[in-house]
C-alpha cells in the first residue's frame, strides 16, 4: 500500500514538477523562518542524561538547596607574592561587587574579613605559636615600618636595626634574611627586570603553612540567554575590570576565569572555530563525490537542493519536537546529509541506468521508482525504528537525536520521491555517456564466487579477534575530555585541578542538619581515598582556647607596635633619598666591620640603596611599589589576625554559613579526592569509596561514573530493542529468516570491527563519538537491504551493477561529510569524525565484499543482471 502511494507521488511529480517544486519551496521557506526564530542549543553535557535517574535527582537536590553553586564563574587570581595575590583579589572583588549590571553575587570562598581575623586559628597550636613568636621577634622591624609605611620608612627600619647591631642588642644575622631578599629584589628592579618582594614570606617560619599565592573569587553573573554564549559579556567584564586595575603579568598578577559558565561558552566557541573551513571541505568533498557518482552537474544540483530542503524541514521539525538541540542531537545534520545523500544517489544512479538504456526522463524516473520503492521504503523504515529504539532510554541526548533523525528519514524519503524527481524533470539532465555500472569489477565478482568460503572464514576470524578485543574497549565519559584543552577557561581549570583542595572533582552530600554533616565528614575523612571532607563545622577552628591565648598575648605585646599613635607624614622624594643614603652608609660601615654572609648581604643592600638614591624619581616610585605596597597589605593582615575572636557555628558570617547550611536546615558536605583528580581510575576509586558510605552522593566524579553506566546501558537497551524491531520489520517484508540474517549479519560484523579498530588505535568511546554506532546501524541496514532485495529478485554480478556504484558513492559521500568533522578544533567533534570514518569504512567493506560472499548465487530464481 505504501509502495503504491509512493509510486503515485513520483508519477505526479514527473507530470507536475513546477507545482511540486513550488509547494516544497513554500514549506522550506516556512521551516527556515521557524528555525531562525526558535533555534536554541545547549552545550551543557549535564542535560544529556535524564533528570529522573537517581544520581541526577541527588544532584538536583544539592543544586536546589544551594542555588549559589550553579551558573558560577570562578575567578582565579595568582600573584608572584602572597601580598600581590591578596591585594589584587581585594581590589577586583570590590570592583566586581560594584558592577551590578553584570553580576548578581560576588564573594570570596577563601578570603575576606572573616578569614583575615580568624585565619591564624585554622593552623595547629604549634603553628600559631610559631607565627606569633615570629611576629614578636620581628617587632623591632615592624615598629618603624608601621610608623612610616613608605620607602623612607623601609630605609629607616633597616637603620634602626643596624643601630641595635652596633650597640650589641642585635646581631647582623638576625636581619640577614630581609637584607638579602631586599637587595635581590631592588637589583632586579634597578636593572629593569621584573621584581617581586614578599614581607609575609620573609616572616614565615619553617614548618608552618606557606602564605598562599592563589586566591579565588566566586561570581554569579547575569546571563544573557538570548545569546549563544550567555556568559560571554560577564566574563569579558571580568577581564575588563582586571585590565583597568592593572592586574596583569607586568604587575605580577594573573586573572583567569573558569567554571560552569565560561566553560560552556568556550565549548560553543570551540565548536564554531574553523567551522567555515570544515563546512567548505565537507561541501567540496560532497559535491565531488556526487559528481563522480552521477557524472552530471544537473543531477548533483538536484540532489543538493533536495538535501538542503530536507535539512531545513528536519531542523524545524526537530526544534518543534525537542525545543533545544544538544551536543548529541545536533548531529542530526550529518546524519541527515549522509542518509539523504544515500537516497538521492540510489535514485539518481538508477535513473542514469534507465536513461542509458534509452528511456526518457519521466519514464526513467518512474522505472527507477518501481525498482527502488521497496528497498528505499524498507531502509527508511528500518532506520526510523533503529533510531526510535533510543526513545525509552535515559540517555536524552541520543533519544532526542533519535526523534530528529527518525523524522529526518521520513522527510528524506518523501523529498527523494517528490522534489528530486520534479527537479530532475525541470533540469532535464543528459543521457550518460558511459556505462553506469562497474564492468571492471567483473574479476572481483568471479574471485568472490570462487573463494566464497575463504572470504567468509576470513571475516569470521576477524570478528572473533574483534570480540576478543572488546574487554579492552576504553570508555571515557569524562565531559571535560571533550573540551579543547587550549581554551583559557579549560587551561585554568586544568591548572586548578592540580591543587588537591581546589579541584572541581569533588563529591557533594546533603545531611539533615549540621550535626549530621559534621559526623558524616569525620567518617569520610578517615577513608584512604579522601584528602579532606568539609562541612560547616570545618570553619569552626579546633583548640581555640590555646590558640586565642597565644594570639592575645602577641596582640598585647604588638598592639602599640603595629598600631602606632602617630604615623609619619608621606615623605618627599628628597626625604626618601636622604633616608636611603643614610641607611647605605650604615650598611657599608656595619658590613665592612664584620665578616660572613650577613656582612656581604649588608654591603650588597647598601650598594642597592646607594644606587636607588642616585636613580630617577620614577625608579624610586617603582621601588616603593615593590616594597611598600606589599608592606601595607602585610600590616593590615597582621592587625586583623591579632584581633581574632572565638568562632562558633552561630557566629559564622552569613556568606559562609549560607554556603554550607540551606534555608531548610539541611547541610552540605564536600569531599575532596586524594591523588591525581585528572586520573579516571583515581576518581573511580574515590567515588566508590564515598558512595559506600553515602549512596546519595553527587558531584562531577559521581556524574562521570554514573553517566558512563547510563550511556552504556542505554546503548545495550536500545541496541536490543532496535535489533528486535528491525528484525520484525524485515521478517514482515522479506518473510524469510535467512534473508533477515543476511541483512543484519554484516551490520553486526561492521560494529565489532569498528570497536576492535578503536582498541588497536587507542581511541576511547565518549559522549560525542558514540553516535557513530547509530549511524553505522542506519547506513549499514540501508546498504544491506539494497543488496539483499536485489539478490532475492535474482540479481547476479552485484559488484558490476549500478547498485554497487550507488552504494560505493553513497558511502564515499557520507564518509566525506563525516570525515571533515575530523578537522574540527573541538576534540569531541573530531573524535566523532574519526570513528564515523572508521565505521563507514568497515560498513563499505562489509557491503561490497562480505555481503556478496555471504549471499552467494540467487536461490530458486532466474538470474538477472542487477
C-alpha positions in Angstrom: 0.0 0.0 0.0 2.8 2.4 1.0 4.8 1.5 -2.1 1.8 2.1 -4.3 1.3 5.6 -2.8 4.9 6.4 -3.3 4.8 5.4 -6.9 1.8 7.8 -7.3 3.8 10.6 -5.7 6.6 10.0 -8.2 4.2 9.9 -11.1 2.6 13.2 -10.1 6.0 14.8 -9.5 7.0 13.8 -13.1 3.8 15.3 -14.6 3.6 18.4 -12.4 7.2 19.3 -11.5 6.7 23.0 -11.1 3.8 22.7 -8.7 5.7 20.1 -6.6 8.8 22.4 -6.6 6.8 25.5 -5.6 5.0 23.6 -2.8 8.3 22.3 -1.4 9.7 25.8 -1.7 6.9 27.2 0.4 7.4 24.5 3.0 11.1 25.2 3.2 10.6 28.9 3.5 8.2 28.4 6.4 10.7 25.9 8.0 13.6 28.4 7.7 11.6 31.1 9.3 10.5 28.9 12.1 14.0 27.6 12.7 15.6 31.1 12.6 13.1 32.3 15.3 13.3 29.2 17.5 16.8 27.9 17.2 18.3 27.1 20.6 21.3 24.9 21.5 22.7 23.9 24.9 26.3 22.9 25.3 25.6 21.6 28.9 26.6 18.0 28.9 24.6 17.5 32.1 21.4 17.8 30.1 22.3 14.7 28.0 21.1 12.4 30.8 17.5 12.1 32.1 16.9 14.1 35.3 14.9 11.2 36.6 17.7 8.8 37.3 18.7 8.6 40.9 22.1 10.2 40.7 20.6 13.2 38.8 17.9 13.6 41.5 20.7 13.7 44.1 22.5 16.3 42.0 19.3 18.4 41.6 18.6 18.2 45.4 22.0 19.8 46.1 21.5 22.5 43.5 18.1 23.3 44.8 19.3 23.6 48.4 22.3 25.6 47.3 21.5 27.5 44.1 24.7 29.6 44.5 26.6 26.5 43.3 25.1 26.8 39.8 25.8 29.2 37.0 29.0 30.2 38.6 32.2 31.7 37.4 35.3 31.0 39.4 37.9 33.8 39.1 41.4 32.6 39.8 43.9 35.3 41.0 47.5 34.3 41.1 50.3 36.6 42.4 54.0 36.4 42.4 53.8 37.0 46.1 51.0 36.4 48.7 50.6 40.2 49.1 50.1 40.7 45.4 47.5 38.0 45.2 45.6 39.3 48.2 45.8 43.0 47.2 44.6 42.1 43.6 41.8 39.9 44.9 40.6 42.6 47.3 40.5 45.3 44.6 39.0 43.0 42.0 36.3 41.7 44.4 35.3 45.3 45.2 35.2 46.3 41.6 33.1 43.3 40.6 30.7 43.8 43.5 30.1 47.3 42.3 29.2 46.1 38.8 25.6 45.2 39.4 24.9 45.3 35.6 26.9 42.1 35.1 27.0 40.3 38.4 24.4 39.1 40.9 26.7 37.8 43.6 30.3 38.2 44.3 32.1 36.5 47.2 35.5 35.2 48.3 35.3 31.5 49.3 38.9 31.5 50.7 39.3 35.1 52.0 37.6 38.2 53.3 37.1 39.8 56.7 36.4 36.5 58.5 39.5 34.8 57.2 41.6 37.9 57.9 40.6 37.8 61.5 40.3 34.0 62.1 42.9 32.8 59.6 45.5 32.1 62.3 43.1 29.9 64.2 43.0 27.3 61.4 46.6 26.4 62.0 47.7 23.9 64.5 48.6 25.2 68.1 52.2 24.8 67.2 51.9 26.8 64.0 50.0 29.5 65.8 52.7 29.7 68.5 55.4 29.8 65.8 53.7 32.5 63.8 53.1 34.8 66.8 56.6 34.2 68.1 57.9 35.2 64.7 55.9 38.4 64.8 57.1 39.3 68.2 60.7 38.6 67.1 60.2 41.0 64.2 58.8 43.7 66.5 61.9 46.0 66.1 61.4 45.9 62.3 57.6 46.1 62.4 57.5 49.2 64.6 59.3 51.6 62.2 57.6 50.1 59.2 54.1 50.6 60.8 55.0 54.2 61.9 56.2 55.1 58.4 54.9 52.7 55.7 57.0 54.2 52.9 60.3 53.7 51.2 61.8 56.2 53.7 60.3 54.0 56.5 61.9 50.9 55.0 65.3 52.5 54.9 64.7 53.9 58.5 63.7 50.4 59.7 67.0 49.0 58.4 68.9 51.9 60.1 67.1 51.2 63.4 68.1 47.5 63.2 71.7 48.4 62.4 71.8 50.7 65.4 70.9 47.7 67.5 73.7 45.7 65.9 76.1 48.5 66.7 75.2 48.6 70.4 75.1 44.9 70.7 71.4 44.4 71.3 71.0 42.6 68.0 73.2 40.7 65.5 73.6 41.2 61.8 72.4 37.6 61.2 69.0 38.5 62.7 68.3 40.8 59.8 70.2 38.9 57.1 67.1 37.4 55.5 65.4 40.8 54.9 68.6 42.4 53.7 69.3 39.6 51.2 65.7 39.5 49.9 65.6 43.3 49.6 68.8 43.7 47.8 68.0 40.9 45.3 64.6 42.5 44.5 66.0 46.0 44.3 68.8 45.0 42.0 66.3 43.3 39.7 64.1 46.4 39.7 67.1 48.7 39.1 68.2 46.5 36.3 64.8 46.9 34.6 63.9 43.3 35.2 60.6 42.0 36.8 61.0 42.1 40.6 58.8 41.0 43.5 59.1 41.2 47.2 57.1 39.5 50.0 57.1 40.5 53.7 54.8 37.5 54.5 57.3 35.1 53.0 60.1 36.9 54.9 58.4 36.4 58.3 57.0 32.9 57.6 58.5 30.2 59.9 59.8 26.8 58.6 57.2 24.1 59.2 54.2 26.4 59.0 51.8 26.7 56.1 53.2 28.9 53.4 51.2 32.0 52.6 49.0 31.3 49.5 49.9 32.7 46.1 46.5 31.9 44.8 43.1 33.5 45.7 39.6 32.8 44.4 36.5 34.8 43.7 33.2 33.1 43.1 30.9 35.1 40.9 27.3 34.5 39.8 26.9 36.5 36.6 23.8 37.9 34.9 23.4 35.6 31.9 22.2 36.7 28.5 20.0 33.8 27.5 19.3 35.4 24.2 22.9 34.8 23.2 24.5 31.5 22.1 27.2 32.3 24.7 25.2 33.6 27.7 28.1 34.4 29.9 30.5 35.9 27.4 29.6 39.5 28.3 30.1 38.9 32.0 33.4 37.0 31.6 34.6 39.8 29.3 33.6 42.3 32.0 35.8 40.4 34.5 38.8 40.7 32.1 38.0 44.4 31.5 37.9 45.2 35.3 41.2 43.3 35.8 42.9 45.2 33.0 41.6 48.5 34.3 43.1 47.7 37.7 46.4 46.8 36.2 46.2 43.2 37.2 48.4 41.6 34.6 51.7 39.8 34.3 53.7 43.1 34.2 52.4 43.7 37.7 53.0 40.2 39.0 49.3 39.1 38.8 47.3 36.9 36.5 43.5 36.8 36.5 41.7 33.9 34.8 38.1 32.7 34.7 36.8 29.2 34.7 33.7 27.3 36.0 30.4 26.2 34.6 29.6 29.4 32.7 32.8 30.2 30.9 33.4 26.5 30.1 30.0 26.2 28.4 30.6 29.4 26.4 34.1 28.3 25.5 32.7 24.9 24.3 30.3 26.6 21.9 33.1 29.0 20.7 35.3 25.9 20.0 32.5 24.3 18.1 32.3 27.4 16.0 36.0 27.7 15.5 37.1 26.8 11.9 33.5 25.7 11.2 33.7 27.5 8.0 36.8 25.6 6.9 35.2 22.3 8.0 32.0 23.2 6.1 33.9 24.1 3.0 35.8 20.8 3.0 32.6 18.9 3.6 30.8 20.7 0.8 33.7 20.3 -1.7 34.1 16.6 -1.0 30.4 16.0 -1.1 30.0 17.7 -4.5 33.0 15.9 -5.9 31.6 12.5 -4.8 28.1 13.3 -6.1 29.6 14.3 -9.5 31.7 11.1 -9.6 28.5 9.1 -8.8 26.3 10.8 -11.4 28.6 12.5 -13.9 26.0 15.2 -14.2 26.1 18.8 -12.8 22.3 19.0 -13.1 21.8 15.8 -11.1 24.2 17.0 -8.5 22.3 20.3 -8.2 19.0 18.4 -7.9 20.4 16.2 -5.1 21.9 19.1 -3.2 18.7 21.2 -3.4 16.8 18.2 -2.2 19.2 17.7 0.8 19.1 21.4 1.7 15.3 21.4 1.6 15.2 18.3 3.8 17.7 19.7 6.2 15.6 22.9 6.6 12.4 20.9 7.2 14.1 18.4 9.6 15.7 21.3 11.6 12.3 23.0 12.0 10.5 19.7 13.0 13.4 18.8 15.3 13.2 22.1 17.1 9.4 21.8 17.3 9.8 18.3 18.8 12.6 18.7 21.3 12.8 22.5 21.8 16.6 22.8 22.3 19.3 21.0 20.5 22.2 19.5 22.5 25.7 18.4 21.7 24.4 15.0 20.6 21.1 15.8 18.9 22.8 18.4 16.7 24.5 15.5 15.0 21.2 15.0 13.1 22.8 17.4 10.5 25.5 15.0 9.3 23.1 12.0 9.8 20.5 13.6 7.6 23.1 14.6 5.0 24.6 11.1 5.0 21.3 9.2 4.7 19.7 11.8 2.5 22.5 11.6 0.1 22.2 7.8 0.0 18.5 8.0 -1.1 19.4 10.7 -3.7 22.3 8.7 -5.1 20.3 5.5 -5.2 17.5 7.1 -7.2 19.9 9.1 -9.5 22.2 6.3 -10.3 19.2 4.0 -11.2 17.7 6.9 -13.2 21.0 7.2 -15.1 20.9 3.4 -15.8 17.4 3.7 -17.2 18.4 6.7 -19.3 21.4 4.8 -20.6 19.0 2.0 -21.6 17.1 4.6 -23.7 14.2 5.7 -21.5 13.0 9.3 -21.5 13.4 11.4 -18.3 9.9 10.9 -17.0 9.9 7.2 -17.9 13.3 6.6 -16.4 12.2 8.2 -13.1 9.1 6.0 -12.9 11.1 2.9 -13.8 13.7 3.8 -11.1 10.9 4.3 -8.6 9.4 0.9 -9.4 12.8 -0.8 -8.9 13.7 1.1 -5.7 10.4 1.8 -3.9 10.5 -1.4 -1.9 14.2 -1.2 -0.7 14.1 2.5 -0.1 10.9 2.3 1.9 12.2 -0.7 3.9 15.5 1.1 4.5 13.8 4.2 5.7 11.5 2.2 7.9 14.4 0.2 9.4 16.5 3.3 10.1 13.4 5.0 11.6 12.8 2.1 14.0 16.6 1.9 14.8 16.7 5.5 16.0 13.3 5.3 17.6 14.7 2.5 19.9 16.5 5.1 21.9 13.4 6.9 23.0 12.7 4.7 26.1 16.3 5.2 27.4 17.7 7.6 30.0 20.2 9.0 27.5 18.3 12.1 26.5 21.0 13.3 24.1 20.7 10.2 21.9 17.0 9.9 22.4 16.4 13.4 21.0 18.8 12.6 18.2 16.6 9.5 17.5 13.5 11.7 17.3 15.0 14.2 14.9 16.9 11.6 12.8 13.7 9.5 12.6 11.7 12.4 11.4 14.5 13.2 9.0 14.3 9.8 7.4 10.7 10.3 6.7 11.4 13.7 5.2 14.4 12.4 3.2 12.2 9.6 1.7 9.3 11.9 0.9 11.6 14.5 -0.8 13.5 11.9 -2.7 10.3 10.7 -4.3 8.8 14.1 -4.8 11.1 17.1 -5.0 14.1 15.2 -6.5 12.1 13.8 -9.5 10.4 17.2 -10.0 13.8 18.9 -10.1 15.3 16.2 -12.5 12.3 16.7 -14.9 12.8 20.5 -14.8 16.6 20.4 -15.2 16.5 17.6 -18.0 19.9 16.1 -17.4 21.5 14.4 -20.4 22.0 10.8 -21.2 25.1 9.3 -19.5 27.9 8.9 -22.0 29.5 5.9 -20.2 28.1 2.8 -18.5 26.6 3.3 -15.1 27.8 0.0 -13.6 31.3 -1.2 -12.8 32.2 -3.7 -15.6 35.8 -3.5 -14.4 34.7 -5.3 -11.2 33.9 -8.5 -13.1 37.2 -10.2 -11.9 36.3 -9.3 -8.3 32.8 -10.8 -8.7 34.4 -14.0 -10.1 37.0 -14.1 -7.4 34.4 -13.8 -4.7 32.4 -16.6 -6.3 35.4 -18.9 -6.4 36.8 -18.1 -2.9 33.5 -17.5 -1.1 34.3 -19.8 1.8 37.8 -18.3 2.2 36.3 -14.8 2.4 33.6 -15.9 4.9 36.2 -17.6 7.1 38.4 -14.5 7.0 35.6 -12.3 8.1 34.6 -14.9 10.8 38.2 -14.8 12.1 38.3 -11.0 12.1 35.0 -11.0 14.1 36.4 -13.4 16.6 39.5 -11.2 17.0 37.3 -8.1 17.4 35.2 -9.9 20.1 38.4 -10.8 21.9 39.4 -7.1 21.9 36.0 -6.0 23.4 37.2 -6.1 27.0 39.9 -3.6 26.1 37.5 -1.0 24.7 38.0 2.1 26.7 35.0 4.2 27.7 35.9 7.8 28.6 32.8 9.6 29.6 34.5 12.5 31.4 32.9 15.5 29.8 36.0 17.6 30.4 37.9 15.4 28.0 35.5 16.5 25.2 36.6 20.1 25.6 39.5 21.8 23.8 42.5 21.9 26.3 43.7 25.1 24.7 40.7 27.3 25.8 41.5 29.8 28.5 38.8 28.5 30.8 39.9 24.9 30.3 43.5 25.7 30.8 42.6 27.5 34.1 40.5 24.5 35.2 43.3 22.0 34.3 45.7 24.1 36.4 43.2 24.3 39.3 42.8 20.5 39.2 46.4 20.0 40.2 45.6 21.7 43.5 44.1 18.8 45.6 42.0 21.1 47.7 40.7 23.3 44.9 39.9 20.6 42.3 36.3 20.7 40.9 36.3 16.9 41.1 34.6 16.9 44.5 31.6 14.9 45.8 28.7 16.7 47.4 26.4 15.2 50.1 23.3 16.6 51.8 22.8 15.9 55.5 19.7 16.5 57.5 21.4 19.1 59.8 24.9 20.5 60.6 25.5 18.0 63.3 24.8 15.0 61.0 27.0 16.7 58.3 29.9 17.0 60.8 29.6 13.3 61.8 29.5 12.3 58.1 32.5 14.5 57.2 34.5 13.0 60.1 33.7 9.5 58.9 34.5 10.2 55.3 37.8 11.9 56.2 39.1 8.6 57.5 38.9 6.9 54.1 42.2 6.5 52.4 40.8 7.7 49.1 39.7 11.0 50.7 42.0 14.0 51.1 39.5 16.1 53.1 35.8 16.3 53.9 34.4 19.8 54.6 31.2 20.8 56.4 30.1 24.0 58.0 31.9 22.9 61.2 35.2 22.9 59.3 35.0 26.7 59.6 35.0 26.4 63.4 38.6 26.0 64.3 39.7 23.4 66.9 41.7 24.0 70.0 40.6 27.7 70.1 41.4 28.4 73.8 45.1 27.7 73.4 45.4 29.4 70.1 43.4 32.5 71.2 45.6 32.8 74.3 48.8 32.8 72.1 47.2 35.4 69.7 46.0 37.6 72.6 49.5 37.6 74.2 51.1 38.6 70.9 48.4 41.2 70.4 49.2 42.8 73.8 52.9 42.9 73.0 52.5 44.2 69.4 49.5 46.5 69.7 51.3 49.8 70.0 53.9 48.5 67.5 51.6 47.8 64.7 49.0 50.5 65.7 51.2 53.5 66.5 49.6 56.6 67.9 51.4 58.7 65.3 52.4 57.9 61.8 54.8 59.9 59.7 53.5 62.2 57.0 54.2 60.9 53.5 57.8 61.7 52.6 59.0 63.9 49.8 61.4 62.5 47.2 64.2 64.4 48.9 63.3 62.8 52.3 63.4 59.3 50.7 66.8 60.0 49.0 68.3 61.2 52.3 67.0 58.1 54.2 68.3 55.8 51.6 71.8 57.4 51.6 71.9 57.3 55.4 71.0 53.7 55.5 73.5 52.9 52.7 76.3 54.5 54.8 75.3 52.5 57.9 75.1 49.2 55.9 78.6 49.7 54.4 80.0 50.6 57.9 78.5 47.7 59.7 79.0 45.2 56.8 82.6 46.3 56.4 83.3 45.8 60.1 82.1 42.2 60.1 82.6 39.1 58.1 80.4 36.3 56.8 77.3 36.0 54.6 75.3 38.5 56.6 78.1 41.1 56.2 78.2 40.5 52.4 74.4 40.9 52.2 74.6 44.2 54.2 77.2 45.5 51.8 75.1 44.4 48.8 72.0 46.1 50.2 74.0 49.3 50.9 75.1 49.3 47.3 71.4 48.9 46.2 70.3 51.7 48.4 73.0 54.0 47.1 72.1 53.2 43.5 68.4 53.8 44.2 69.2 57.1 45.9 71.1 58.2 42.8 68.4 57.0 40.4 65.4 58.8 39.0 62.3 59.6 41.0 60.4 57.2 38.7 62.8 54.4 39.7 62.2 55.2 43.4 58.5 55.1 42.8 58.9 51.7 41.2 60.9 50.6 44.2 58.2 52.0 46.5 55.6 49.9 44.7 57.9 46.9 45.1 58.4 47.2 48.8 55.7 49.4 50.3 52.6 48.0 48.5 53.1 44.5 50.0 54.1 46.1 53.3 50.7 47.8 53.6 48.9 44.6 52.8 51.0 42.6 55.3 50.5 45.1 58.1 46.7 45.1 57.5 46.7 41.3 57.7 48.8 41.2 60.9 46.4 43.8 62.5 43.4 41.8 61.6 44.8 38.4 62.6 45.7 39.7 66.1 42.0 40.7 66.6 40.9 37.0 66.4 37.9 36.1 68.5 36.2 32.8 69.4 34.4 31.3 66.4 31.2 29.1 66.8 28.8 27.8 64.2 26.4 30.6 65.2 28.9 33.4 64.8 29.9 32.4 61.3 29.2 35.2 58.8 26.0 34.6 56.7 28.0 34.5 53.5 30.0 31.5 54.8 27.2 29.7 56.8 24.8 30.1 53.8 27.2 28.2 51.6 27.0 25.2 53.9 23.6 25.3 55.6 20.5 25.6 53.5 17.4 27.7 54.5 15.6 24.5 55.4 18.4 23.4 57.8 20.0 20.8 55.6 23.8 20.9 55.5 26.3 20.4 52.7 29.4 18.1 52.9 32.1 18.5 50.3 34.6 15.7 49.8 38.0 16.0 48.1 39.8 13.1 46.5 43.3 12.0 47.4 45.7 11.7 44.4 45.6 12.9 40.9 42.0 14.0 40.3 42.6 14.1 36.5 43.0 10.3 36.6 39.8 8.5 35.8 40.9 5.5 37.9 41.6 7.7 40.9 38.1 9.2 40.6 36.5 5.8 40.2 38.1 4.5 43.4 37.3 7.8 45.2 33.6 7.7 44.1 33.2 4.0 45.0 34.6 4.6 48.5 32.5 7.6 49.2 29.3 6.1 47.9 29.8 3.0 50.0 29.4 5.3 53.0 26.9 7.8 51.4 25.0 6.3 48.5 23.2 9.7 47.8 26.5 11.4 46.8 26.6 13.7 43.8 29.1 15.9 42.0 31.4 15.6 39.0 33.1 12.3 39.9 29.7 10.7 40.5 28.3 12.2 37.3 31.2 10.9 35.3 30.9 7.3 36.6 27.2 7.1 36.5 26.9 8.8 33.1 29.1 6.0 31.7 26.8 3.4 33.2 23.7 5.2 32.0 25.0 5.6 28.4 26.3 2.0 28.2 23.0 0.6 29.4 21.1 3.0 27.0 23.0 1.6 24.1 22.6 -2.0 25.2 18.8 -1.4 25.8 18.4 0.5 22.5 20.5 -1.9 20.6 18.5 -4.9 21.6 15.2 -3.1 21.0 16.4 -1.8 17.6 17.5 -5.3 16.6 14.2 -6.8 17.6 12.1 -4.1 15.8 14.2 -4.2 12.7 14.2 -8.0 12.6 10.4 -7.9 12.9 10.1 -5.4 10.1 12.5 -7.3 7.9 10.7 -10.5 8.5 7.3 -9.0 7.8 8.6 -7.7 4.5 11.0 -10.5 3.5 9.2 -13.4 5.0 12.5 -15.3 5.3 14.5 -15.7 8.5 17.7 -16.4 6.4 17.3 -13.2 4.4 16.8 -11.2 7.7 20.1 -12.7 8.9 21.8 -11.9 5.6 20.7 -8.2 6.1 21.8 -7.8 9.7 24.9 -10.0 10.0 27.1 -7.6 8.1 25.8 -4.7 10.3 26.8 -6.6 13.4 30.1 -7.5 11.9 31.0 -3.9 11.0 30.1 -2.8 14.5 32.5 -5.4 16.1 35.2 -4.4 13.6 34.8 -0.8 14.4 35.2 -1.4 18.1 38.2 -3.6 17.5 39.8 -0.9 15.4 39.2 1.6 18.2 41.1 -0.7 20.6 44.1 -1.0 18.2 44.4 2.7 17.6 43.8 3.7 21.2 40.6 5.7 20.5 38.3 5.8 23.5 34.5 5.9 23.2 33.0 9.1 24.6 29.7 11.0 24.7 30.3 12.5 21.3 31.7 9.8 19.1 29.3 7.1 20.4 26.7 8.4 17.9 28.8 6.7 15.2 27.1 3.5 16.1 23.5 4.6 15.5 24.7 6.0 12.1 26.6 2.7 11.5 23.4 0.9 12.1 21.3 3.2 9.9 23.6 3.3 6.9 24.6 -0.4 7.3 20.9 -1.6 7.3 20.1 0.6 4.3 23.1 -0.7 2.2 22.5 -4.3 3.0 18.7 -4.1 2.4 19.5 -2.9 -1.1 21.8 -5.9 -1.8 19.5 -8.5 -0.2 16.4 -7.3 -2.1 18.3 -7.2 -5.4 19.7 -10.7 -4.7 16.3 -12.1 -3.8 15.0 -10.8 -7.1 17.7 -12.9 -8.8 20.4 -10.3 -9.4 23.9 -11.5 -10.1 27.3 -9.9 -10.5 26.4 -7.4 -7.8 29.7 -5.6 -7.8 29.3 -4.7 -11.5 25.8 -3.3 -11.1 24.5 0.2 -10.8 23.5 -0.7 -7.3 27.2 -1.2 -6.3 28.0 2.1 -7.8 25.3 3.8 -5.8 26.4 2.1 -2.6 30.0 2.9 -3.1 29.5 6.6 -3.8 26.8 6.9 -1.2 29.4 5.6 1.4 32.0 7.9 0.0 29.7 10.9 0.1 28.7 10.1 3.7 32.3 9.4 4.6 33.5 12.7 3.2 30.8 14.6 5.1 31.7 12.9 8.4 35.4 12.8 7.7 35.5 16.5 7.5 34.4 16.6 11.2 37.8 15.2 12.0 39.3 18.6 11.1 37.3 20.3 13.8 39.1 22.1 16.7 36.6 20.6 19.1 38.0 17.3 20.5 34.6 15.6 20.8 33.6 16.5 17.3 36.9 15.5 15.9 36.7 12.1 17.6 33.2 11.8 16.2 34.5 12.3 12.7 37.3 9.8 13.3 35.1 7.0 14.5 32.4 7.7 11.8 35.1 7.4 9.1 36.3 4.1 10.6 32.7 2.7 10.9 31.8 3.8 7.4 35.0 2.2 6.0 34.1 -1.1 7.6 30.4 -0.8 6.6 31.6 -0.3 3.0 33.9 -3.3 3.2 31.2 -5.5 4.6 28.7 -4.3 2.0 30.9 -4.8 -1.1 32.9 -7.8 0.0 31.3 -9.7 2.8 27.7 -9.3 1.7 28.2 -10.6 -1.9 30.2 -13.5 -0.5 27.6 -14.2 2.2 24.7 -14.1 -0.3 26.2 -16.3 -3.0 24.2 -17.2 -6.1 20.5 -16.4 -6.1 18.3 -19.2 -4.8 15.5 -20.6 -6.9 15.1 -17.6 -9.1 16.2 -16.8 -12.6 19.4 -14.9 -12.5 19.2 -11.4 -13.8 21.7 -8.6 -14.1 21.3 -6.1 -11.3 
